[in-house]
Amino acid sequence: MQVTGTFPEGIITEDGRICREFTLQEQTFRTRLEIAFDPDIDAELLTDPVYDAACLMAKRLQVEGIDKVTPEQVLDLSAEDSSELISKTMFLETQRSNFRGAAQAAAEERARIVEAGPAAP
């Protein structure tokens, strides 16, 4: 699952461009593994919960005009941009929860039908 959004202020690149449009992926175990084996991330810094959270967000975040979002860019987001990112994160979590709830309800319904057996004619 993913969600798109627009940063109110945006990330300023080294060449002076302002990048605002982003896509946020849901967090999965793959995200955590990619961080653990990313040669660009200093593993010793991952003991800092703030830096660790920034790494997780950077891995999930794609910003138009930026090849690879860094943890430092996430940490340097403005208050308005971070609020937008948190809002989209909460939206994704709700979507995932709703999806999993619907899938669980469907599985329970199938099990109930199988348990009841064929309907009488």
N, C-alpha and C positions, 0 to 999 in steps of 0.2 A: 504494500500500500504506500501511497505517497500523496502529498498535497503541495500545491503551489501557492506562492504568496509574493508580496512586494514589500521590501523594506521601505519604511518612510524616508530614511536618510540614505542608506546604502553603504556599501564597502567601497572605499577609494583604493584603486589599484596603484601600483608603482608608477604607471604612466599617466596618472591623473584622471582616469575614467571612473565614473560612479556607477556601480553595479547594484541594481535593486531587485531584479526578478530572481526568485529562487524556487527550488524544489526540495522538499524535505521528505526523505525516505523513513519508513518505520524502523525502529531499532530492532535488530535481530541478533542472534548469537554470532552470525557472520560478522556483524559490525564489531563486536568485541574481539573476535579472532583477527580481523584485519588490523585493528589497533595493536594487538599483541605482537604481530609479525611485521609491522610497518617499519622499515629501516630508517625512515625520516623522523620517527618519534623516539625520544629518549625514554627508555623504559623506566629509568630511575624517577623521572618526573611523574609517572603514572601513580606513584604513591600519594601524590597530592590530589585530593578528591576534586578540587576545582579544575585542575589541569586535565584530569581524567574525564570529567564531564565535558570539557571543551573538546577533547579528542573525539569523544563519542558524537558530539553534535557536528563537528567538522566532517567526520566520515559520512554522516547522514545527509549533509547539506551540499547541494549543487547550486552554484550561483552563476547565472549567465554572464559570460565575460571573464570568468575566473576558472582556470584549469583545475586547480585543487585548493579547496578552502583549508586553511591551516587552523590549528587550535588557537594560535595567537590572534588571528582575525576574528574568531568567535569571541574571544575574551575582550577584544577591543570594540565590539559592537556598541552602538549608542543605546541609551535606555529605551528609546522608542523602537529601535530595531530589535533589541532583545525581547521586548514585550510582544512584538509581532511574531517572533520565532517561538516564544513560549506558548502563545495562543495557538499557533499551528501545531505545535507538539501535543497540546492537550486535545485538539481536534482529532489528530491522528490516533491518539490513544483511545478516544471515544469510539471512533470508527472501527478500530480493531476489536474493541470489547463488544460492540454491537454485532460485528461479523461473527465473532466466536460464539456469542450467545445465540444467534440465529442458527449457526451450524450445530450447536449442541441441542437446541430444541428440535431441529429436524432429525438428528440422530435418535433422540429419545422417542420421537413419534414413529420412526421406522421400527425401532425395537418394540414398541407397543403393538404395532400392527402385526409384526411377525409373531409376537407372543400370543396374540389373540387368535391367530390362525385364519384360514380362509373364511370369508363371510358365507353364511348359509344362504342357499338360493331362495 
